[in-house]
Amino acid sequence: MTCITGVVKTEVISVEPKARTNLIPLEERIRMRAHQLYVERGNESGSELDDWLQAEEEIAAAEEEWKERE
């Protein structure tokens, strides 16, 4: 099971689809995860696109894994 979590603005972020019980839209989950990656890198700018693409990939992989388990 892949589940990546973190805290941004006191909210727990997860790429795990089942954890979306609060129905956060996909784009917002990607934005939050991309921001989390930025913070994990020490708030260094210059990799915004990489962060966004990585966040998309992680969330898509987690959704695919979740669908396979259903």
C-alpha angles and dihedrals in degrees: 000000000000116000123158115188137174143150127263120165088351091299121122110233122205133175087204106112094211088060089064093091088131089059099236107185116250095246091051091050089051091049092050093048092046089052090049090054089050091053091047088056090056099264092289113158125218101072101071095124092047090051092050093048092047091049091050091049094049093048094046091050092049091049091049091049091048092051090051091054093054 
